[in-house]
Amino acid sequence: MKPTLSQIVSESSRLVFFGGAGVSTESGIPDFRSEDGLYRMKYDVPPEVILSSDYFFSHTEEFYRFYRDKMLPLWAEPNAAHKKLAELEAEGKHIDIVTQNIDGLHQKAGSKRVFELHGSIHRNHCLRCGALYDATYIAQSKGIPRCSCGGLIKPDVVLYGEPLDGETVEGALDAISSADTVIVAGTSLTVYPAAGFLNAFRGRHLVLINRDATPIDGRCELVLHGKVGEILSAL
Ligand code: NAD
């Protein structure tokens, strides 16, 4: 008989939670590819173009108009999924979170071991002097956000066309390759290289929690199609 999610979690000694935008939809933040996701909304320039490094440097003001409007949900609060993961860690479970999200909600819920593959909206730095700025500074800025030295400020978010941060990649791969369980949740697994990280997994239990089918459903020991917050909070 297949084990339940509760059984798998309680017998795991090194657990990785590998998540994507679907982990934050229950906090009110739209994902990219669902029906009401950002990619289905009509823009003159598609979001994947706006969120690219080329566009950032060539159309900085337009980039920031979109970014302030759609990518800075500073009002969002952790949902049941973020809270349950933080609770498990606080209870002593060895759990690493590898997230494609940039919203910082895992840390806001209290998780400490978080690898943000695509960076964070909460860190921003001046491209001239390196000074750091928080997300509120960007949200309240007008036009192109500038440093006190006059330099251009860039979010520490991995834009299309940019490489992932080396240290974060190393940490995430290390966690996945030494885990006995990986729970994949709320991701379409279409963004690379992040989706390919799962190939490093050598452990026993691969679990998928997602509303829609994904390319790895067939590889998983347990597939739960539903809302990640609801499923995790029932643990
Ligand atoms: P995606 O939009 O491609 O896919 C989201 C997946 O989550 C879909 O398969 C959908 O069915 C599923 N889903 C949505 N709500 C769910 C829920 N409540 N429970 C379970 N499943 C749910 O997202 P992705 O694969 O993470 O790739 C998108 C990229 O966009 C990522 O790189 C991420 O950096 C970025 N992004 C981040 C945020 C954020 O930080 N919150 C939001 C949007 C996009």
Residues whose N, C-alpha, C, O or C-beta is under 5 A from the ligand:
A	BS01	NAD	G20 A21 G22 S24 T25 E26 I29 P30 D31 F32 R33 S34 Q100 N101 I102 D103 H118 G186 T187 S188 L189 T190 V191 I209 N210 R211 D212 G226 K227 V228
